């Protein structure tokens, strides 16, 4: 059974557990995702509630159009800034060094923060730069490296990168990506890509860890829910942690925000982890960055 080396020394019974990135930066093992959370009261209230109940890792993006409200919620939370880990991402329309340099400054301004904990290239092959994505990624990543070296960003990474995208980036990168945020759930574990991430000391972050809700009807997961006296969502998020992924569940419902955090008072038996591993294709989700139309 696969267990990430990033789990070494991590106590998954501790709600404040952290992984250590390849540059030594500590990152909470669970994040509150904000994809499709609307800017304004919705994003502000959701992030404030997440922080109130104990999340210390918030994931946003320029392309989510909610950085203003996410930043405001962080600033007004009453929690010291250094205790909150904030991720945001470079959107597809930025294709040059200068584009990315400006985008980083714009995100900082929208967030109202002095630094970003993790900054990520959101997509490796946007239509705006095809078929020259290798050059584009090299250019924007160089701007990210410069911001990292200037202390504006504590760690840099990528999202939706396949092995060939990473290999191309390695040709010019001077700072190794710290994370690769990819689609990971019981429907699609992307084992080969995760193994490549591991080989290069890149942490695998799992977006859509609940299969955009489609896992809740899977009978075998319902049975495990009863066995562990936990919800299906909690079982699957715990499965993600047991492998050493970093899941980013998203919800705006206060009860679910708390529920998704309550993962540290139980552990799955190995046979049940293997059972969940075998649920390939149950949600029908897939993500190929080289063929999408954006």
Rosetta silent file (secondary structure, phi, psi, omega in degrees, C-alpha in Angstrom):
SEQUENCE: XXXXXXXXXXXXXXXXXXXXXXXXXXXXXXXXXXXXXXXXXXXXXXXXXXXXXXXXXXXXXXXXXXXXXXXXXXXXXXXXXXXXXXXXXXXXXXXXXXXXXXXXXXXXXXXXXXXXXXXXXXXXXXXXXXXXXXXXXXXXXXXXXXXXXXXXXXXXXXXXXXXXXXXXXXXXXXXXXXXXXXXXXXXXXXXXXXXXXXXXXXXXXXXXXXXXXXXXXXXXXXXXXXXXXXXXXXXXXXXXXXXXXXXXXXXXXXXXXXXXXXXXXXXXXXXXXXXXXXXXXXXXXXXXXXXXXX
SCORE:     score description
SCORE:     0.000 S_00000001
   1 L     0.000  131.710 -178.010    0.000    0.000    0.000 S_00000001
   2 L   -70.055  130.026  168.899    1.372    3.396   -0.984 S_00000001
   3 L  -133.842  126.255 -177.417    2.322    5.753    1.827 S_00000001
   4 L   -65.986  145.351  175.045    4.087    8.990    0.992 S_00000001
   5 H   -66.330  -17.409  177.029    7.483    9.679    2.490 S_00000001
   6 H   -67.604  -13.627  176.509    6.043   13.041    3.498 S_00000001
   7 H   -77.405  -14.753 -176.746    4.206   11.085    6.246 S_00000001
   8 L   -55.446  120.528  178.195    7.510   10.296    7.986 S_00000001
   9 L    80.289    3.121 -178.258    7.279   11.689   11.512 S_00000001
  10 L   -93.415  128.810  179.445    3.722   13.019   10.980 S_00000001
  11 L   -95.968  102.038 -177.848    1.178   12.271   13.715 S_00000001
  12 L   -78.424    8.127  169.487   -2.188   11.897   11.990 S_00000001
  13 L   -94.702   -1.319 -177.246   -3.893   11.894   15.391 S_00000001
  14 L  -105.012  114.902 -179.727   -2.911   15.552   15.749 S_00000001
  15 L   -59.992  -18.473  179.304   -5.318   18.076   14.152 S_00000001
  16 L   -99.910   19.596 -178.794   -2.382   20.481   13.798 S_00000001
  17 L   -60.498  146.381  179.803   -0.214   17.964   11.904 S_00000001
  18 E  -133.969  149.944  165.939    2.026   19.337    9.176 S_00000001
  19 E   -92.214  158.857  175.008    4.062   18.005    6.293 S_00000001
  20 E  -109.116  117.597 -179.779    7.543   19.369    5.649 S_00000001
  21 L   -71.188  169.584 -174.925    8.050   20.618    2.092 S_00000001
  22 L   -68.491   -8.207  174.769   11.302   20.098    0.212 S_00000001
  23 L  -106.729    9.572  177.605   12.503   23.576    1.229 S_00000001
  24 L    91.677   -7.996  179.369   11.792   23.013    4.935 S_00000001
  25 L   -71.345  137.570  178.893    8.529   24.995    5.060 S_00000001
  26 E   -90.102  135.398 -178.149    5.794   23.394    7.188 S_00000001
  27 E  -131.416  125.337  178.726    2.353   22.989    5.576 S_00000001
  28 E   -56.059  141.625 -171.067   -0.829   21.821    7.384 S_00000001
  29 L   -73.612  -10.262  179.530   -1.903   18.379    6.134 S_00000001
  30 E  -132.159  138.966  179.334   -5.467   19.505    5.408 S_00000001
  31 E  -122.169  154.416  171.682   -6.605   22.617    3.533 S_00000001
  32 E   -95.865  114.027 -177.851   -9.891   24.469    3.190 S_00000001
  33 E   -85.215  148.017 -177.504  -10.593   24.787   -0.536 S_00000001
  34 L  -125.697   17.623  175.993  -12.392   27.796   -2.017 S_00000001
  35 L   -61.312  134.177  179.413  -12.979   26.775   -5.646 S_00000001
  36 L    67.079   14.825  173.710  -16.433   27.974   -6.771 S_00000001
  37 L   -94.566  120.343 -170.123  -16.858   29.968   -3.541 S_00000001
  38 L   -72.055  139.304  174.966  -18.111   33.399   -4.588 S_00000001
  39 L   -58.496  148.423 -177.891  -16.231   36.572   -3.692 S_00000001
  40 L   107.602 -148.450 -175.103  -18.022   38.663   -1.096 S_00000001
  41 H   -59.613  -36.923 -176.597  -19.973   37.404    1.897 S_00000001
  42 H   -61.409  -52.035 -179.375  -19.930   33.774    0.761 S_00000001
  43 H   -68.782  -42.227 -178.923  -16.136   33.468    0.614 S_00000001
  44 H   -59.672  -50.945 -176.782  -15.567   35.761    3.589 S_00000001
  45 H   -66.500  -37.892 -179.924  -17.967   33.879    5.858 S_00000001
  46 H   -65.475  -45.030 -179.115  -16.770   30.449    4.750 S_00000001
  47 H   -68.876  -40.245  177.157  -13.108   31.244    5.358 S_00000001
  48 H   -60.479  -41.972  179.165  -13.838   32.958    8.680 S_00000001
  49 H   -66.931  -41.508  178.231  -15.787   29.898    9.808 S_00000001
  50 H   -59.142  -45.500  179.310  -13.038   27.540    8.630 S_00000001
  51 H   -66.718  -36.782 -178.714  -10.449   29.478   10.577 S_00000001
  52 H   -63.107  -40.457 -176.147  -12.738   29.697   13.615 S_00000001
  53 H   -85.904   -7.712  171.846  -13.181   25.918   13.861 S_00000001
  54 L   132.236   -7.162  175.069   -9.486   25.174   13.402 S_00000001
  55 L   -63.295  143.491  175.235   -8.326   25.156    9.769 S_00000001
  56 L  -130.511   16.601  179.980   -4.964   26.818    9.316 S_00000001
  57 E  -138.006  117.483 -178.354   -4.506   26.227    5.589 S_00000001
  58 E  -118.281  131.864 -177.865   -6.612   28.102    3.024 S_00000001
  59 E  -113.626  118.954  178.679   -6.424   27.413   -0.715 S_00000001
  60 L  -129.191 -171.128  179.234   -7.464   30.132   -3.188 S_00000001
  61 L  -167.272  150.318  173.067   -6.519   31.195   -6.727 S_00000001
  62 H   -54.710  -41.632 -177.355   -6.582   34.222   -8.987 S_00000001
  63 H   -73.085   -7.518  174.886   -8.974   32.253  -11.186 S_00000001
  64 H   -85.131  -14.218  178.812  -11.414   31.706   -8.309 S_00000001
  65 L    56.951   36.340  178.663  -12.023   35.471   -8.204 S_00000001
  66 L  -133.893   15.110 -177.123  -12.267   35.454   -4.421 S_00000001
  67 H   -59.414  -37.052 -178.927   -8.830   36.546   -3.240 S_00000001
  68 H   -58.539  -49.353 -176.820  -10.176   39.827   -1.853 S_00000001
  69 H   -72.266  -35.837  176.351  -12.642   38.113    0.475 S_00000001
  70 H   -62.197  -47.293  179.260  -10.227   35.318    1.384 S_00000001
  71 H   -62.732  -41.287  178.599   -7.580   37.865    2.336 S_00000001
  72 H   -61.904  -43.053  179.517  -10.044   39.950    4.312 S_00000001
  73 H   -62.716  -39.260  177.537  -11.179   36.904    6.268 S_00000001
  74 H   -65.328  -46.235 -177.239   -7.572   36.036    7.101 S_00000001
  75 H   -65.019  -34.314 -174.905   -6.744   39.600    8.153 S_00000001
  76 L   -98.008    8.617 -176.227   -9.847   39.926   10.327 S_00000001
  77 L   -74.393  -22.176 -174.571   -9.702   36.447   11.860 S_00000001
  78 L    83.156   -1.263  178.840   -7.711   37.527   14.897 S_00000001
  79 L   -92.846  132.729  178.678   -5.266   34.688   14.210 S_00000001
  80 L   -53.585  137.308 -176.582   -1.602   35.686   13.806 S_00000001
  81 H   -54.130  -39.192 -175.685   -0.661   35.713   10.122 S_00000001
  82 H   -68.564  -11.670  178.419    2.245   33.327   10.663 S_00000001
  83 H   -91.270   -5.272 -178.429   -0.174   30.660   11.929 S_00000001
  84 L  -112.577  131.063  178.081   -2.151   30.624    8.663 S_00000001
  85 E  -102.288  119.997 -175.692   -0.880   28.966    5.489 S_00000001
  86 E  -116.877  125.849  176.241   -2.300   30.649    2.375 S_00000001
  87 E  -110.751  137.712  166.878   -2.066   29.244   -1.155 S_00000001
  88 E  -141.439  173.259 -166.985   -3.005   31.059   -4.337 S_00000001
  89 E  -138.149  151.768  177.213   -2.386   30.393   -8.015 S_00000001
  90 E   -83.821  124.158 -175.842   -1.332   31.971  -11.305 S_00000001
  91 L   -83.735  172.263 -167.480   -4.151   31.854  -13.843 S_00000001
  92 L   -66.360  -28.253 -173.047   -3.917   30.814  -17.496 S_00000001
  93 L   -71.923  -11.641 -179.903   -3.805   34.207  -19.183 S_00000001
  94 L   -88.808  117.352 -172.444   -0.327   34.969  -17.828 S_00000001
  95 L  -125.674   -3.330 -179.904    2.220   33.673  -20.323 S_00000001
  96 L  -126.170  169.480  176.922    5.399   35.752  -19.866 S_00000001
  97 H   -57.157  -48.623 -178.048    7.828   36.622  -17.095 S_00000001
  98 H   -65.576  -37.959  175.416    6.436   40.146  -16.825 S_00000001
  99 H   -55.813  -50.223 -176.235    2.854   38.832  -16.830 S_00000001
 100 H   -67.906  -39.333  177.837    3.610   36.558  -13.900 S_00000001
 101 H   -58.685  -45.114  178.094    5.586   39.196  -12.017 S_00000001
 102 H   -66.766  -36.722 -178.964    2.601   41.536  -12.248 S_00000001
 103 H   -65.090  -38.510  178.479    0.167   38.757  -11.328 S_00000001
 104 H   -62.700  -45.972  179.172    2.026   38.012   -8.096 S_00000001
 105 H   -63.888  -38.151 -179.884    1.910   41.669   -7.083 S_00000001
 106 H   -66.592  -39.329  177.532   -1.778   41.851   -8.012 S_00000001
 107 H   -64.603  -43.392  177.691   -2.596   38.804   -5.873 S_00000001
 108 H   -58.711  -41.089 -179.892   -0.745   40.291   -2.913 S_00000001
 109 H   -67.312  -45.664  179.413   -2.718   43.507   -3.331 S_00000001
 110 H   -62.621  -40.723 -179.785   -6.077   41.745   -3.624 S_00000001
 111 H   -71.557  -27.398 -176.130   -5.289   39.582   -0.606 S_00000001
 112 L    71.205   30.615 -177.329   -4.017   42.524    1.395 S_00000001
 113 L  -120.166  156.860 -178.258   -1.126   40.410    2.643 S_00000001
 114 L   -83.118  -22.835 -179.883    2.636   40.936    2.743 S_00000001
 115 L  -152.477  161.900  176.086    3.490   37.443    1.533 S_00000001
 116 E  -114.430  134.426 -178.405    1.974   34.279    0.075 S_00000001
 117 E   -73.043  -41.167 -179.915    2.859   30.938    1.658 S_00000001
 118 E  -141.849  126.725  179.235    2.495   28.890   -1.533 S_00000001
 119 E  -121.089  131.968 -168.457    2.146   30.164   -5.090 S_00000001
 120 E  -128.540  141.516  164.990    1.274   27.723   -7.868 S_00000001
 121 E   -72.495  120.873 -171.097    1.051   27.633  -11.666 S_00000001
 122 L   -73.703  -32.350 -173.418   -2.600   26.668  -12.002 S_00000001
 123 L  -149.219  133.671 -172.950   -2.474   24.933  -15.387 S_00000001
 124 L   -81.718  -19.032 -172.129    0.466   23.640  -17.464 S_00000001
 125 L  -143.957   60.846  179.539   -0.930   23.999  -20.961 S_00000001
 126 L   -68.152  152.825 -179.310   -3.505   26.781  -21.327 S_00000001
 127 H   -56.172  -34.493 -176.811   -4.865   27.535  -24.779 S_00000001
 128 H   -58.551  -23.616 -178.060   -3.350   31.028  -24.583 S_00000001
 129 H  -120.615    4.114  176.914    0.170   29.570  -24.870 S_00000001
 130 L   -71.303  141.295    2.813   -0.297   26.390  -26.900 S_00000001
 131 L   -94.969   27.025 -173.821    1.776   24.926  -28.449 S_00000001
 132 L  -107.496   36.927 -174.961    4.494   26.851  -26.595 S_00000001
 133 H   -64.520  -31.500 -179.766    3.607   25.803  -23.080 S_00000001
 134 H   -62.226  -43.906  177.882    7.152   24.742  -22.204 S_00000001
 135 H   -65.420  -43.901 -179.923    8.443   28.264  -22.855 S_00000001
 136 H   -59.560  -48.672 -177.853    5.470   29.801  -21.039 S_00000001
 137 H   -63.088  -38.683  177.425    5.925   27.645  -17.951 S_00000001
 138 H   -61.929  -42.729 -178.353    9.643   28.401  -17.849 S_00000001
 139 H   -66.237  -51.276 -176.123    8.994   32.139  -18.062 S_00000001
 140 H   -69.677  -32.193  178.890    6.273   32.374  -15.427 S_00000001
 141 H   -68.332  -33.978  177.027    8.111   30.004  -13.103 S_00000001
 142 H   -62.785  -39.076  176.426   11.198   32.207  -13.290 S_00000001
 143 H   -64.790  -38.381  177.403    9.096   35.129  -12.050 S_00000001
 144 H   -65.506  -40.398  177.479    7.854   32.922   -9.221 S_00000001
 145 H   -61.410  -41.699 -179.843   11.433   31.961   -8.347 S_00000001
 146 H   -64.951  -40.724  177.885   12.407   35.627   -8.193 S_00000001
 147 H   -66.934  -36.097  176.407    9.463   36.417   -5.898 S_00000001
 148 H   -63.059  -46.242 -178.900   10.403   33.400   -3.762 S_00000001
 149 H   -68.133  -24.249  178.635   13.988   34.605   -3.473 S_00000001
 150 L   -86.569   -3.436  177.891   12.702   38.085   -2.585 S_00000001
 151 L    84.454    9.368  178.141   10.626   36.672    0.295 S_00000001
 152 L   -81.404  -19.975 -179.645    7.225   37.464   -1.215 S_00000001
 153 E  -134.212  135.707 -177.925    6.448   33.745   -1.512 S_00000001
 154 E   -89.508  -22.724  177.989    7.522   31.034    0.961 S_00000001
 155 E  -156.993  151.189  179.547    7.171   28.089   -1.440 S_00000001
 156 E  -126.950  152.585 -178.238    6.363   27.600   -5.114 S_00000001
 157 E  -160.838 -163.101 -175.676    4.703   24.758   -6.957 S_00000001
 158 E  -139.521  168.956  176.765    2.474   23.636   -9.786 S_00000001
 159 E  -142.042  142.050  178.432   -0.988   22.221  -10.380 S_00000001
 160 L    64.424   17.424  178.514   -2.322   19.742  -12.944 S_00000001
 161 L   -80.656  129.096  170.309    1.221   19.041  -14.199 S_00000001
 162 L   -87.970  176.717 -175.784    1.794   15.613  -15.703 S_00000001
 163 H   -59.163  -42.261 -176.995    5.235   13.992  -15.781 S_00000001
 164 H   -68.570  -28.762  175.861    6.186   15.460  -19.167 S_00000001
 165 H   -69.224  -41.316  179.474    5.260   18.960  -17.989 S_00000001
 166 H   -66.696  -43.167 -179.853    7.429   18.558  -14.893 S_00000001
 167 H   -60.897  -37.867  177.789   10.351   17.145  -16.854 S_00000001
 168 H   -66.552  -41.740 -179.651   10.209   20.132  -19.188 S_00000001
 169 H   -65.286  -36.347 -179.456   10.108   22.558  -16.249 S_00000001
 170 H   -59.969  -22.961 -177.762   13.097   20.871  -14.602 S_00000001
 171 L   -63.306  -31.094 -174.695   15.248   21.912  -17.572 S_00000001
 172 L  -120.713  -16.192 -176.099   15.227   25.559  -16.489 S_00000001
 173 L   -66.278  138.945  173.606   13.991   25.634  -12.887 S_00000001
 174 L  -106.244  -13.586  175.161   16.475   26.659  -10.207 S_00000001
 175 L  -121.658  121.278 -178.609   13.992   26.060   -7.369 S_00000001
 176 L   -66.111  137.084  174.024   12.330   22.639   -7.266 S_00000001
 177 L   -56.848  137.875 -179.141    8.515   22.740   -7.131 S_00000001
 178 L   -86.909  -30.159 -178.740    7.367   22.013   -3.594 S_00000001
 179 E  -139.999  158.883  167.043    3.920   20.667   -4.510 S_00000001
 180 E  -130.801  111.000 -177.723    1.894   19.369   -7.430 S_00000001
 181 E   -91.457  113.862 -173.250   -1.826   19.902   -6.862 S_00000001
 182 E  -135.027  166.826  176.047   -3.715   17.308   -8.899 S_00000001
 183 E   -69.057  114.756  178.147   -7.038   15.477   -9.107 S_00000001
 184 L  -139.862  122.438  172.953   -6.865   12.695   -6.525 S_00000001
 185 E  -162.542  178.297 -177.914   -9.792   10.734   -5.119 S_00000001
 186 L   -58.779  -18.792  178.965  -10.911    7.087   -5.037 S_00000001
 187 L   -77.766  -32.110 -174.527  -11.934    7.413   -8.681 S_00000001
 188 E  -149.582  105.186 -177.835   -8.519    8.454   -9.937 S_00000001
 189 L   -93.685  -11.901  178.912   -5.357    8.027   -7.902 S_00000001
 190 L    46.689   53.041 -172.869   -2.903    8.885  -10.721 S_00000001
 191 H   -56.309  -42.802 -177.547   -0.428    6.402   -9.244 S_00000001
 192 H   -65.837  -40.097  179.152    2.332    6.912  -11.813 S_00000001
 193 H   -68.813  -41.029  177.279    2.246   10.680  -11.442 S_00000001
 194 H   -60.830  -41.545  178.452    2.196   10.449   -7.643 S_00000001
 195 H   -62.481  -38.712  178.026    5.234    8.144   -7.816 S_00000001
 196 H   -66.359  -42.977  175.829    7.019   10.683  -10.005 S_00000001
 197 H   -55.637  -48.395 -179.002    6.172   13.445   -7.527 S_00000001
 198 H   -58.299  -44.684 -179.133    7.571   11.303   -4.710 S_00000001
 199 H   -57.280  -32.801 -176.121   10.773   10.586   -6.622 S_00000001
 200 L  -105.656   20.014  175.839   11.388   14.311   -6.929 S_00000001
 201 L    58.440   37.568  178.792   10.373   15.242   -3.357 S_00000001
 202 L  -107.743  122.580  179.752    7.201   16.987   -4.534 S_00000001
 203 E   -70.960  136.509  176.668    4.197   16.778   -2.215 S_00000001
 204 E   -91.348  115.973  172.322    0.957   15.623   -3.849 S_00000001
 205 E   -96.746  140.543 -173.667   -2.008   17.844   -3.024 S_00000001
 206 E  -109.786  105.079  172.915   -5.427   16.343   -3.756 S_00000001
 207 E   -91.097  160.816 -170.849   -8.092   18.603   -5.205 S_00000001
 208 L    47.706   49.252 -175.825  -11.685   17.357   -5.578 S_00000001
 209 L   -67.834  -15.974  177.646  -10.816   14.754   -2.908 S_00000001
 210 L  -104.188   16.980  176.340  -14.500   13.895   -2.540 S_00000001
 211 H    61.089   37.460 -175.539  -15.036   13.408   -6.261 S_00000001
 212 H    47.866   36.454  174.799  -17.204   16.572   -6.448 S_00000001
 213 H    90.765  -10.264 -173.729  -19.720   14.772   -4.258 S_00000001
 214 H   -73.577  -17.232 -179.321  -20.189   11.694   -6.420 S_00000001
 215 H   -70.729  -19.143 -171.854  -18.563    9.343   -3.910 S_00000001
 216 H   -68.002  -11.814  179.393  -21.442    9.702   -1.461 S_00000001
 217 H  -102.055    3.173 -177.511  -23.547    7.154   -3.369 S_00000001
 218 L   -78.402  120.275 -171.541  -20.885    4.403   -3.497 S_00000001
 219 H   -60.258  -41.006 -178.603  -22.233    1.425   -1.542 S_00000001
 220 H   -65.843  -31.007  177.000  -18.893    0.168   -0.243 S_00000001
 221 H   -74.465  -33.548  175.184  -18.132    3.631    1.148 S_00000001
 222 H   -63.350  -37.656  178.069  -21.528    3.760    2.813 S_00000001
 223 H   -66.215  -40.948  177.638  -20.671    0.474    4.519 S_00000001
 224 H   -66.905  -34.216  176.789  -17.346    1.877    5.746 S_00000001
 225 H   -58.553  -44.176  178.875  -19.170    4.950    6.987 S_00000001
 226 H   -67.358  -40.035 -178.661  -21.291    2.739    9.212 S_00000001
 227 H   -61.063  -44.038 -174.698  -18.283    0.719   10.355 S_00000001
 228 H   -95.043   -1.574 -177.825  -16.292    3.728   11.512 S_00000001
 229 L    56.065   42.024  177.335  -19.280    5.811   12.642 S_00000001
 230 L  -131.826  163.083  176.099  -18.085    8.559   10.356 S_00000001
 231 L   -74.573  162.634  175.575  -19.542   10.162    7.243 S_00000001
 232 H   -57.283  -42.460  179.648  -18.504    8.977    3.795 S_00000001
 233 H   -59.441  -43.753  179.059  -16.706   12.284    3.341 S_00000001
 234 H   -64.902  -39.375  178.462  -14.701   11.806    6.535 S_00000001
 235 H   -61.811  -45.690 -176.987  -13.762    8.245    5.536 S_00000001
 236 H   -71.436  -36.924  177.345  -12.513    9.353    2.109 S_00000001
 237 H   -67.340  -37.411  176.346  -10.628   12.371    3.455 S_00000001
 238 H   -65.730  -39.584  175.053   -8.987   10.146    6.047 S_00000001
 239 H   -55.299  -42.918  179.326   -8.062    7.726    3.251 S_00000001
 240 H   -62.095  -43.558  178.557   -6.328   10.631    1.518 S_00000001
 241 H   -66.260  -38.670 -179.105   -4.370   11.469    4.664 S_00000001
 242 H   -61.051  -28.784  177.157   -3.438    7.811    5.240 S_00000001
 243 H   -82.834  -17.731 -177.403   -1.710    7.843    1.856 S_00000001
 244 L    92.791   17.916  170.186    0.103   11.089    2.603 S_00000001
 245 L   -79.930  170.300  173.309   -1.774   13.289    0.170 S_00000001
 246 E  -117.844   99.289 -175.985   -2.886   16.768    1.185 S_00000001
 247 E   -78.687  149.718 -178.979   -6.648   16.980    0.559 S_00000001
 248 E  -126.408   71.006  179.628   -8.447   20.278   -0.145 S_00000001
 249 E   -69.042  147.383 -179.808  -12.154   19.751    0.560 S_00000001
 250 L  -125.674  134.369  171.245  -14.507   22.623   -0.245 S_00000001
 251 L  -161.988  155.344  174.707  -17.878   23.471    1.253 S_00000001
 252 L  -112.491    3.238 -179.636  -19.693   26.600    2.377 S_00000001
 253 L   -86.326  119.252 -175.639  -21.983   24.775    4.820 S_00000001
 254 H   -52.086  -42.104 -178.960  -20.830   25.421    8.419 S_00000001
 255 H   -64.755  -36.591  179.033  -21.655   21.906    9.611 S_00000001
 256 H   -74.453  -33.706  176.248  -19.689   20.381    6.723 S_00000001
 257 H   -57.227  -46.043  178.208  -16.779   22.770    7.272 S_00000001
 258 H   -69.273  -43.580 -177.790  -16.426   21.352   10.779 S_00000001
 259 H   -56.636  -43.066 -177.423  -17.163   17.786    9.690 S_00000001
 260 L   -68.970  -12.975  178.232  -14.348   17.808    7.113 S_00000001
 261 L   -91.274  -16.981 -173.433  -11.916   18.798    9.854 S_00000001
 262 L   -88.761   68.184 -173.971  -12.837   15.920   12.164 S_00000001
 263 L  -117.808    0.588 -166.546  -10.429   13.390   10.679 S_00000001
 264 L  -108.277    8.229 -179.481   -7.871   12.955   13.422 S_00000001
 265 L  -111.367   15.503  175.589   -9.717   10.792   15.975 S_00000001
 266 L  -155.150  164.369  177.247   -9.821    7.589   13.921 S_00000001
 267 L  -139.196  147.878  179.859   -7.702    5.562   11.494 S_00000001
 268 L   -86.664  141.803  172.602   -8.641    3.209    8.673 S_00000001
 269 L   -68.664  150.215 -177.195   -7.647   -0.425    8.684 S_00000001
 270 H   -58.318  -38.291 -179.779   -5.247   -1.353    5.909 S_00000001
 271 H   -63.834  -31.208  179.551   -7.787   -3.678    4.273 S_00000001
 272 H   -78.248  -32.628  173.755  -10.248   -0.790    4.044 S_00000001
 273 H   -62.580  -43.677  179.115   -7.659    1.520    2.536 S_00000001
 274 H   -64.988  -37.003  177.218   -7.011   -1.132   -0.109 S_00000001
 275 H   -60.391  -45.784  179.565  -10.754   -1.485   -0.711 S_00000001
 276 H   -66.198  -36.516  177.214  -11.019    2.256   -1.377 S_00000001
 277 H   -56.746  -28.518 -175.103   -7.920    2.076   -3.585 S_00000001
 278 L   -86.610    6.725 -176.042   -9.853   -0.311   -5.805 S_00000001
 279 L   -90.060   35.160 -178.534  -12.696    2.073   -6.583 S_00000001
 280 L   -56.415  132.628  172.536  -11.202    3.318   -9.858 S_00000001
 281 L    82.944    3.924 -174.156  -13.675    5.048  -12.120 S_00000001
 282 L   -69.391  -23.235 -179.296  -16.565    5.241   -9.679 S_00000001
 283 L  -103.649  -15.891 -179.832  -17.072    8.979  -10.205 S_00000001
 284 L    75.821   10.323  179.847  -16.173    9.251  -13.893 S_00000001
 285 L   -78.313  148.540  173.219  -13.921   12.238  -13.232 S_00000001
 286 L  -157.973  161.325 -178.817  -10.843   12.854  -15.327 S_00000001
 287 L  -153.022  108.557  176.987   -8.519   15.718  -16.094 S_00000001
 288 L  -116.392  106.235 -174.926   -6.161   15.947  -19.060 S_00000001
 289 L   -65.431  -18.573 -177.568   -4.489   19.365  -19.204 S_00000001
 290 L   -85.748   -8.449 -177.778   -3.314   18.852  -22.782 S_00000001
 291 L  -123.084   -2.517  179.932   -6.781   18.460  -24.220 S_00000001
 292 L   -71.445  158.784 -173.313   -8.965   20.837  -22.228 S_00000001
 293 L  -102.684   35.857  175.464  -10.442   23.853  -23.997 S_00000001
 294 L  -141.402    0.000    0.000   -9.243   26.615  -21.647 S_00000001
